[in-house]
């Protein structure tokens, strides 16, 4: 199996680490970390990464299996991968499975994807946090990555050529279900436990591919144990120039997603023939060696990692960050609490609710959002076909800023959107500045969590300022 497409998703928001130090009167740390918004979780992050990866992928390579890995699942017992599957409007015959619960699950999902016998989509996502003032809070980051694997063929951009693993039962990091943050043992213990086993896993991977460390063009060393990762990076015998920036200064460590995120970071700089090593430290160690092919760059994501790193909104306050993470309970608006969606209508309207699929009149071509039986233009009855609108650009026709409506991040901005090619819909906007939003702004749709009520996550689609338009300075 080879990787035919890859994509990442970094949330819009960035938190300056110095802001944490100012709020807690602790020494300031440099750099920023990525922050999932109040309406994002590991599932919505994973959907956005997968949409980015699958953009432009040929239909015959459409996934027949979805593997979703996260250490911060939105649901327990219920499969989260099915929401990813539904939001992507994949074939119902494609299986969807969670491979989750631990940071190492991301590497495990990649290995399952590489060993699969049918086109497989591997999605890894995490929302990383810790108690206020902790290293996890400061150095963590939120993000997601997705890879489309397919049987060896001309479309492969990179192929897995070798693997080495070492497992060890070590209590360096753990979290009981329901706890808000992980417990971490003293750093020297983790370094002692991990360096030797990681060296062994890396040596095994090199041996299986007849590769010497100095022949590797790009080497990623990562893990949620930062001290062990630094020690390992110095001990592998690879060229310092080959070591890939771990993005700790700009994104932070995204946990389950981080090995894949850094693999994409390396691929965006790689050339055909380059050999890339991914060394991951978590409950043991895994070393993966890949080789870039002549097809590298043949299928590009909608937005590269480099482009996402160059954007992002700062100015996030520490108080808002704590509120979004549930660490600071604030007075809610004096409005009725949200109600949970009911299961039967959600099932009946899955294509609309999860995949944002409207209807188009086969008699006159009028689009309807939400889908309708009777055409609003010509009156035709039951002459409708499905039309997926999630990837169709739109513009703001009109909007309102509501400072009384219930939202964890007031004020709420609601807008009426006009889609290219037809179709009008009223929805909430997210990642938007209420002081600068304007009629005519370019908007794209994004999969978000509207609210959580009675332990039910209400997922649906919102509009957000189009990232490409922001980069070009368009309004």
Secondary structure, DSSP 8 states (H G I E B T S, - for coil): -EEEEEEEEE-SEEEEHHHHHHHHTS----SEEEE--TT--HHHHHHHHHHHHHTT--GGG--SEEEEE-SS-S-SSS-SHHHHHHHTT--TTSEEEE--SSTTHHHHHHHHHHH-SS-EEEEEEE----STT-HHHHHB--EEEEEEEESSSTT-SEEEEEEEEEE----SEE--TT-SS-EE--HHHHHHHHHHHHHHHHHHHHHHHT--GGG-SEEEEEES-HHHHHHHHHHS---GGGB----TTTT-B-GGGHHHHHHHHHHTT--TT-EEEEEEESSEEEEEEEEE-TTTTSS--SS-HHHHHT--B----HHHHHHHTTSS-----SS-------HHHHHHTHHHHTT-EEEEETTT--EESS--SB-TTT--BS-EEEEE-TT--EEEEEEEEESSS--TTSSEEEEEEEETTS-EEEEEEES--TTT--TT-EEEEEEEEEEEETTEEEEEEEEEE-HHHHHHT--
